[in-house]
Structures are given as C-alpha cells and as structure tokens.
C-alpha cells in the first residue's frame, strides 16, 4: 500500500502572498499558472486515471507517494541534481523565476531534495536498507502554446535507493519499469 507524504514549505505561502501583491506581467503570468489545476489530483481527469493506473502497478505498491511544493529553489531544482550552470533549462527563457532563487518547479525530480532530507525517510533507509518513492504533479516550463506545447504539464518521477546487500538493480529492472 502506498504511503502518502505531503511536504509543506511555509516559504511557498509567503512567496505566493508576495506574488499576489504584484501587478507586473511576470507576476500575472505566474498567478495564472499557479491557478491551473493539478490534473494528477483531479477526480475523473484522464491524467489522474492514467497516473493511478501507474502507481497501482504491483511493482510500485510499496512506493511512497510524495506531494511537494510547486515553488522550489534553484538549488532544489537544478544544483542538487548536478545540472550544469549553463544548462538551457536554467535560463529565464525556459523557467519561470519568481526571484533570483525561487522558481516554479520545472520537473518532479526536484522532490528528491525534500524527500531525502526527511529524518524518517533516512531512518527507514538505515533500518530497511531501501527507500522507494514516486512524485507526480504539475510542472511548469516556458513554452509557446500550440497543439503540442503548453507551459504547464504533468510528470511522474521515481526514486529507488537500496543497499547492494538487499538488491542489485539491473538494466533489466529499469527496462521492466
């Protein structure tokens, strides 16, 4: 059975309050994006139906389901994942910056930094020799709107860490996913 983990960031609420006070074009665009529904949580949405089918696969039954903030730091989204400083995704032309250090999450992989800082998760890894998690949700990237592009879309991301003594993850395991 999947365990749901909701990670809150009080800083996100403060940043949203600040954005809501602003009237500039950049702030208005960010407000519109944040108002979009996360279809991974909206009942009867085709996105939720598909993602529910994925997370209910037997191979994912023991995975934690992680919900994390839509506003993250540049460090959480890029630096901690070793994304090069000159990577195109870091540019203002590709990512929605609220300020110099905060962005709308550009991918769900950013959940790793939240999940791996949780003391209970680290204790579980030490005790059980493994941790497993999935994060699904809305992400944001600057895209021209056309029939195949939109600045908000939905992703699912996974993380599996285990001790070699428990299991060696092979190429076949990855292909099976």
PAZAPA-4460 file (N, C-alpha, C; in steps of 0.05 Angstrom, whole numbers, plus 32768, in hexadecimal, padded with zeros to 4 digits):
% residues 177
    n_x    n_y    n_z   ca_x   ca_y   ca_z    c_x    c_y    c_z   seq   type   mol
   8011   7FE8   8000   8000   8000   8000   8012   8019   8000     1      X     A
   800B   802C   7FEE   801B   8044   7FEC   8016   8056   8005     2      X     A
   802B   8061   800F   8029   8075   8025   802B   8091   8019     3      X     A
   8018   80A2   8020   8019   80BD   8015   8029   80CF   8028     4      X     A
   803B   80DE   801C   804C   80F0   802C   8048   810C   8020     5      X     A
   803E   811E   8030   8039   813A   8027   804E   814B   8033     6      X     A
   805E   8158   8022   8073   8169   802C   806B   8186   8028     7      X     A
   8069   8194   803D   8061   81B1   803D   807A   81C2   803F     8      X     A
   8078   81DA   8034   808D   81ED   8037   8080   8208   803D     9      X     A
   8083   8212   8055   8076   822B   805D   8080   8242   804C    10      X     A
   8098   823F   8042   80A3   8254   8030   8092   8256   8017    11      X     A
   8087   8240   800D   8076   8241   7FF5   805E   8253   7FFA    12      X     A
   8051   8251   8011   803A   8262   8017   8042   8280   8016    13      X     A
   8059   8286   8022   8062   82A2   8023   8068   82AC   8007    14      X     A
   8075   829B   7FF7   807B   82A3   7FDB   8061   82A8   7FCB    15      X     A
   804D   8297   7FCF   8034   829B   7FC1   8026   82B5   7FC9    16      X     A
   8027   82BB   7FE3   801C   82D4   7FED   802A   82EC   7FE0    17      X     A
   8044   82EA   7FDD   8053   8300   7FD0   804C   8302   7FB3    18      X     A
   804A   82EC   7FA5   8043   82EC   7F88   8027   82F8   7F85    19      X     A
   8014   82F1   7F97   7FF9   82FB   7F95   7FF7   8319   7F99    20      X     A
   800B   8325   7FA6   800B   8343   7FAA   8014   8351   7F90    21      X     A
   8023   8343   7F80   802F   834F   7F68   801B   8350   7F51    22      X     A
   801F   8364   7F3F   800E   8367   7F28   801D   8367   7F0E    23      X     A
   8037   8361   7F0F   8047   8361   7EF6   8040   8348   7EE5    24      X     A
   8048   8349   7ECC   8041   8333   7EB9   804C   8318   7EC3    25      X     A
   8065   8318   7ECC   8071   82FF   7ED6   8060   82F3   7EED    26      X     A
   8059   8304   7F00   8049   82FA   7F17   802D   82F0   7F0E    27      X     A
   8021   82FF   7EFB   8006   82F7   7EF2   8008   82DB   7EE4    28      X     A
   801D   82D7   7ED5   8020   82BD   7EC7   8024   82A7   7EDC    29      X     A
   8034   82AB   7EF0   8039   8297   7F05   801F   8292   7F14    30      X     A
   800F   82A6   7F1A   7FF6   82A2   7F28   7FE3   8291   7F17    31      X     A
   7FE2   8296   7EFD   7FD1   8285   7EEC   7FDA   8268   7EEC    32      X     A
   7FF4   8264   7EEB   7FFF   8248   7EEB   7FF9   823A   7F05    33      X     A
   7FFD   8248   7F1B   7FF8   823C   7F35   7FDA   8236   7F3A    34      X     A
   7FC9   8244   7F2B   7FAC   823F   7F2D   7FA3   8226   7F1D    35      X     A
   7FB4   821C   7F0C   7FAD   8205   7EFC   7FAA   81EC   7F0E    36      X     A
   7F97   81DB   7F08   7F94   81C3   7F18   7FAA   81AF   7F13    37      X     A
   7FB1   81A1   7F28   7FC4   818A   7F26   7FB2   8172   7F1F    38      X     A
   7FB3   816A   7F06   7FA1   8155   7EFC   7FA8   813A   7F07    39      X     A
   7FBF   8137   7F14   7FC5   811D   7F21   7FB4   8119   7F3A    40      X     A
   7FA7   812F   7F43   7F97   812E   7F5B   7F79   8132   7F56    41      X     A
   7F72   8138   7F3D   7F56   813F   7F36   7F47   8125   7F2E    42      X     A
   7F33   811E   7F3E   7F24   8106   7F38   7F18   8106   7F1C    43      X     A
   7F19   80EF   7F0F   7F0F   80EB   7EF4   7F1F   80F9   7EDE    44      X     A
   7F35   8105   7EE5   7F47   8110   7ED1   7F56   80F8   7EC4    45      X     A
   7F59   80F9   7EA9   7F68   80E3   7E9C   7F84   80E1   7EA6    46      X     A
   7F90   80F8   7EAE   7FAB   80F7   7EBA   7FAB   80E7   7ED4    47      X     A
   7F98   80ED   7EE6   7F97   80DF   7EFF   7F91   80C1   7EFB    48      X     A
   7F7F   80BB   7EE8   7F78   809F   7EE3   7F92   8090   7EDA    49      X     A
   7FA1   809C   7EC7   7FB9   8090   7EBE   7FCE   808D   7ED4    50      X     A
   7FD2   80A2   7EE3   7FE6   80A1   7EF9   7FDD   808D   7F0F    51      X     A
   7FC4   808B   7F14   7FBA   8078   7F28   7FC0   805B   7F1E    52      X     A
   7FBD   8056   7F04   7FC4   803C   7EF9   7FE1   8036   7EFD    53      X     A
   7FF2   804A   7EF9   800F   8046   7EFC   8016   8040   7F19    54      X     A
   800C   8051   7F2C   8014   804E   7F48   8008   8035   7F54    55      X     A
   7FF3   802A   7F47   7FE7   8011   7F52   7FF3   7FF8   7F46    56      X     A
   8007   7FFB   7F35   8015   7FE3   7F2B   8023   7FD5   7F42    57      X     A
   8023   7FBA   7F42   802F   7FAC   7F58   804C   7FB5   7F5F    58      X     A
   805C   7FBC   7F4B   8077   7FC3   7F50   807A   7FDD   7F60    59      X     A
   8064   7FED   7F61   8065   8007   7F70   8055   8006   7F89    60      X     A
   804B   7FEF   7F92   8039   7FED   7FA9   8045   7FF7   7FC3    61      X     A
   805F   7FF5   7FC6   806D   7FFD   7FDF   807A   8019   7FDD    62      X     A
   8075   8027   7FC7   8081   8041   7FC3   8072   8056   7FD2    63      X     A
   8080   8068   7FE0   8074   8080   7FEC   806B   8092   7FD5    64      X     A
   8054   80A0   7FD9   804B   80B4   7FC6   8050   80CF   7FD2    65      X     A
   8061   80DE   7FC5   806A   80F8   7FD1   805D   810F   7FC2    66      X     A
   8051   8120   7FD2   8046   813A   7FC8   8057   8150   7FD4    67      X     A
   8061   8161   7FC2   8074   8175   7FCC   806D   8190   7FBF    68      X     A
   8079   81A6   7FC9   8071   81C1   7FBF   8075   81C5   7FA1    69      X     A
   8064   81D7   7F97   8066   81DF   7F7B   807B   81F4   7F77    70      X     A
   8082   8202   7F8C   8097   8216   7F8B   80AF   8209   7F9A    71      X     A
   80C6   8208   7F8C   80DE   81FD   7F97   80F5   8210   7F93    72      X     A
   810B   820A   7F9F   8123   821B   7F9A   8132   8211   7F82    73      X     A
   8143   8222   7F77   8154   821B   7F61   8166   8204   7F6B    74      X     A
   816F   8206   7F83   8180   81F0   7F8E   8171   81D5   7F8E    75      X     A
   8158   81D5   7F97   8149   81BC   7F98   8144   81B0   7F7C    76      X     A
   813E   81C2   7F69   8137   81B9   7F4E   814E   81B3   7F3C    77      X     A
   8164   81C1   7F40   817B   81BE   7F2E   8195   81B6   7F3C    78      X     A
   819E   81C6   7F50   81B8   81C2   7F5C   81BB   81A6   7F68    79      X     A
   81A8   819E   7F79   81AB   8185   7F87   81A9   816D   7F75    80      X     A
   81A0   8171   7F5D   819E   815C   7F49   81B5   815D   7F35    81      X     A
   81C9   816E   7F3C   81E2   8171   7F2C   81DC   817A   7F0F    82      X     A
   81C8   818B   7F0C   81C2   8196   7EF2   81D6   81AD   7EED    83      X     A
   81E5   81AC   7ED7   81FA   81C0   7ED2   81EF   81DD   7ED3    84      X     A
   81FF   81EF   7EDC   81F7   820C   7EDE   81EF   8217   7EC3    85      X     A
   81FA   820C   7EAD   81F4   8217   7E93   81DE   8206   7E84    86      X     A
   81D0   81F5   7E93   81BB   81E5   7E86   81A4   81F7   7E7D    87      X     A
   819A   81F2   7E65   8184   8203   7E5B   816C   8205   7E6D    88      X     A
   8165   81F0   7E7C   814E   81F1   7E8D   8150   8206   7EA3    89      X     A
   8168   820F   7EA9   816B   8223   7EBE   8165   823F   7EB5    90      X     A
   8164   8243   7E9B   8160   825E   7E90   8144   8268   7E95    91      X     A
   8141   8282   7E97   8127   828F   7E9A   8115   8289   7E83    92      X     A
   8120   8282   7E6C   8110   827C   7E55   8102   8261   7E57    93      X     A
   810C   8250   7E6A   8101   8235   7E6C   80F3   8230   7E87    94      X     A
   80FA   823F   7E9B   80F0   823A   7EB6   80E3   8253   7EC2    95      X     A
   80CD   824F   7ED1   80BF   8266   7EDE   80CC   826D   7EF8    96      X     A
   80DB   8283   7EF9   80E8   828D   7F11   80D5   82A0   7F20    97      X     A
   80D2   829C   7F3A   80C4   82AF   7F4A   80D7   82C5   7F53    98      X     A
   80EF   82BD   7F59   8105   82CF   7F60   811F   82C0   7F59    99      X     A
   8135   82CA   7F63   814F   82BE   7F5C   8152   82A1   7F66   100      X     A
   8144   829A   7F7B   8148   8280   7F88   8130   826D   7F87   101      X     A
   8119   8277   7F7F   8101   8266   7F7F   80F4   8264   7F63   102      X     A
   80EB   824C   7F5D   80DF   8247   7F43   80C6   8236   7F46   103      X     A
   80B6   8235   7F31   80A1   8221   7F30   80AF   8207   7F28   104      X     A
   80A8   81F1   7F36   80B7   81D8   7F31   80B6   81D1   7F13   105      X     A
   80CD   81CB   7F08   80D0   81C4   7EEC   80CE   81A6   7EE7   106      X     A
   80CF   8197   7EFC   80CD   817A   7EF9   80C8   816E   7F15   107      X     A
   80BD   8156   7F15   80B7   8149   7F2F   80CF   813D   7F3C   108      X     A
   80E6   813B   7F2E   80FE   8130   7F3B   8106   8141   7F53   109      X     A
   80FE   815A   7F53   8104   816C   7F6A   80FB   8161   7F84   110      X     A
   80E9   814E   7F84   80DF   8142   7F9E   80F5   8134   7FAD   111      X     A
   810A   812B   7F9F   811F   811C   7FAC   812B   812C   7FC4   112      X     A
   8130   8146   7FC0   813D   8155   7FD5   812B   8157   7FEE   113      X     A
   8111   8159   7FEA   80FE   815A   8001   80FD   813F   800E   114      X     A
   80FA   812A   7FFF   80F6   810F   8009   810F   8105   8018   115      X     A
   8126   810A   800C   813F   8100   8018   8149   8110   8030   116      X     A
   813C   8126   8036   8143   8135   804E   8131   812E   8065   117      X     A
   811D   811D   8061   810A   8116   8075   8117   8101   8088   118      X     A
   8119   8107   80A1   8126   80F5   80B5   8119   80D9   80B5   119      X     A
   80FF   80D8   80B3   80F1   80BE   80B4   80F9   80AD   809C   120      X     A
   80FC   80BA   8085   8104   80AC   806D   8120   80A1   8070   121      X     A
   8132   80B1   807A   814E   80A8   807E   814F   8092   8092   122      X     A
   813F   8093   80A7   813E   807D   80BB   8133   8063   80AD   123      X     A
   811F   8066   809C   8114   804F   808E   812A   8043   807C   124      X     A
   8139   8053   806E   814F   8049   805D   8163   8039   806E   125      X     A
   816A   8045   8085   817E   8037   8097   8172   801D   80A1   126      X     A
   8159   801D   80AA   814C   8006   80B6   8146   7FF0   80A1   127      X     A
   8139   7FF8   808B   812F   7FE5   8077   8143   7FDF   8060   128      X     A
   8156   7FF1   805D   8169   7FEE   8047   815F   7FF7   802C   129      X     A
   8148   8004   802C   813E   800F   8013   8128   8024   8018   130      X     A
   8125   8036   8004   810F   8049   8004   8105   804A   7FE7   131      X     A
   80EB   804E   7FE4   80DE   804F   7FCA   80CA   8065   7FCA   132      X     A
   80CA   8076   7FB5   80B7   808C   7FB4   80B0   8093   7F98   133      X     A
   8098   809D   7F95   808E   80A9   7F7C   8083   80C5   7F82   134      X     A
   8088   80D7   7F70   807C   80F2   7F72   806E   80F7   7F57   135      X     A
   8056   8100   7F59   8047   8107   7F41   803A   8122   7F44   136      X     A
   8038   8131   7F2F   802C   814B   7F31   8031   815D   7F1A   137      X     A
   8026   8175   7F1C   8029   8189   7F08   8045   8196   7F09   138      X     A
   8050   819B   7EF2   806A   81A9   7EF0   8067   81BF   7EDB   139      X     A
   807A   81D1   7EDB   8077   81E9   7ECB   8091   81EF   7EBB   140      X     A
   808D   81F4   7EA1   80A4   81FC   7E90   809A   8210   7E7C   141      X     A
   80AA   8223   7E76   80A2   8237   7E62   80A2   822A   7E46   142      X     A
   808A   8229   7E3B   8086   821E   7E20   8072   822F   7E11   143      X     A
   8076   8231   7DF8   8062   823D   7DE7   804A   822B   7DE6   144      X     A
   8033   8235   7DE9   801B   8225   7DE8   8014   821E   7DCC   145      X     A
   8012   8204   7DC6   8009   81FA   7DAD   7FFB   81DF   7DB2   146      X     A
   7FF5   81D0   7D9D   7FE6   81B7   7DA1   7FF6   81A2   7DB1   147      X     A
   8010   81A5   7DB3   801F   8190   7DC2   8030   819C   7DD9   148      X     A
   802D   81B6   7DDF   803C   81C3   7DF4   802B   81D5   7E05   149      X     A
   8030   81D4   7E1F   8022   81E5   7E32   8035   81EA   7E49   150      X     A
   8034   8201   7E56   8047   8207   7E6B   8044   81F8   7E86   151      X     A
   802F   81E7   7E87   802B   81D6   7E9F   8023   81BA   7E95   152      X     A
   8030   81A7   7EA0   802A   818B   7E99   802F   817A   7EB2   153      X     A
   802B   8160   7EAF   802C   814E   7EC7   8041   8139   7EC3   154      X     A
   804F   8133   7ED9   8065   811F   7ED9   8062   810C   7EF0   155      X     A
   806F   80F5   7EED   8072   80E2   7F03   8090   80DC   7F04   156      X     A
   809B   80DA   7F1C   80B7   80D6   7F20   80BB   80C2   7F36   157      X     A
   80CF   80B1   7F34   80D3   809D   7F48   80EF   809E   7F54   158      X     A
   80F2   8092   7F6B   810B   8090   7F79   810C   8075   7F87   159      X     A
   8121   8066   7F83   8125   804D   7F92   8142   804C   7F9A   160      X     A
   8147   804B   7FB4   8162   8048   7FBF   8161   802F   7FD0   161      X     A
   8174   801D   7FCB   8176   8006   7FDC   8193   7FFC   7FDF   162      X     A
   8198   7FEF   7FF5   81B3   7FE4   7FFA   81B7   7FCD   7FE7   163      X     A
   81D0   7FCA   7FDE   81D6   7FB4   7FCC   81D1   7F99   7FD9   164      X     A
   81D3   7F98   7FF4   81CE   7F7F   8002   81B1   7F77   8000   165      X     A
   819F   7F8A   7FFB   8183   7F85   7FFA   817B   7F7E   7FDD   166      X     A
   8185   7F8D   7FCA   817E   7F88   7FAE   8191   7F98   7F9C   167      X     A
   8199   7F8C   7F86   81A9   7F9A   7F72   8195   7FA1   7F5C   168      X     A
   8193   7FBB   7F56   8181   7FC4   7F41   818F   7FC1   7F27   169      X     A
   8182   7FB2   7F15   818F   7FAC   7EFB   8182   7FBC   7EE4   170      X     A
   818E   7FBA   7ECD   8184   7FC7   7EB5   8168   7FBB   7EAF   171      X     A
   8164   7FA2   7EB4   814A   7F95   7EB0   8135   7FA1   7EC2   172      X     A
   813C   7FA6   7EDB   8128   7FB3   7EED   811F   7FCE   7EE2   173      X     A
   8132   7FDD   7ED7   812A   7FF7   7ECC   8119   7FF5   7EB3   174      X     A
   8120   7FE1   7EA3   810F   7FDC   7E8B   80F3   7FD3   7E92   175      X     A
   80F1   7FC3   7EA7   80D7   7FB9   7EB0   80C4   7FD0   7EB9   176      X     A
   80D0   7FE5   7EC3   80BF   7FFC   7ECC   80B3   8008   7EB3   177      X     A
***
